[in-house]
Amino acid sequence: RTLLEFLKYSPGKLAREVTTPIYFALCKKDTIAPASASLKWAQQAANATIKEYDCAHFEIYLEPMFEAVIQDYIEFYRTICQQKK
């Protein structure tokens, strides 16, 4: 039963309904959540920031990628905070 629910899980379908800033970190070598599918949904979001990284799904959390990814997230949040002032 859980597997059937998982197979229906597709949060990207709601991307076009998101009006707040949303950050998409896409891993080009991802075989778990392919970047091509995620990019399709990301492009439908009204206020999306899309960054692509040359790594696999879990490599984004490890060095050497992690430092660059975190810097991009920080910049995304700084931009949002400055817009709210």
VENBELDA-V345296 format. One record per residue. N is the residue number from 0. SS is DSSP state (alpha for helix, beta for strand, coil for the rest). OMEGA is omega in whole degrees, 0 to 359 (* if undefined). Layout:
n:ss:omega
N:SS:OMEGA
N:SS:OMEGA
This chain:
n:ss:omega
0:coil:179
1:alpha:179
2:alpha:179
3:alpha:177
4:alpha:180
5:alpha:181
6:alpha:179
7:alpha:184
8:coil:180
9:coil:184
10:alpha:180
11:alpha:180
12:alpha:182
13:alpha:185
14:alpha:182
15:alpha:180
16:alpha:182
17:coil:181
18:coil:177
19:coil:177
20:coil:181
21:beta:184
22:beta:177
23:beta:175
24:beta:185
25:beta:179
26:beta:185
27:coil:182
28:coil:183
29:coil:176
30:coil:179
31:coil:177
32:coil:186
33:coil:182
34:alpha:182
35:alpha:178
36:alpha:180
37:alpha:179
38:alpha:178
39:alpha:180
40:alpha:182
41:alpha:181
42:coil:178
43:coil:180
44:coil:185
45:coil:187
46:coil:186
47:beta:166
48:beta:184
49:beta:176
50:beta:178
51:beta:181
52:beta:183
53:coil:182
54:coil:177
55:coil:188
56:coil:185
57:coil:180
58:alpha:180
59:alpha:181
60:alpha:183
61:coil:173
62:coil:12
63:coil:184
64:alpha:190
65:alpha:183
66:alpha:180
67:alpha:180
68:alpha:180
69:alpha:178
70:alpha:178
71:alpha:177
72:alpha:180
73:alpha:179
74:alpha:177
75:alpha:181
76:alpha:176
77:alpha:180
78:alpha:180
79:alpha:181
80:alpha:179
81:alpha:179
82:alpha:184
83:alpha:182
84:coil:*
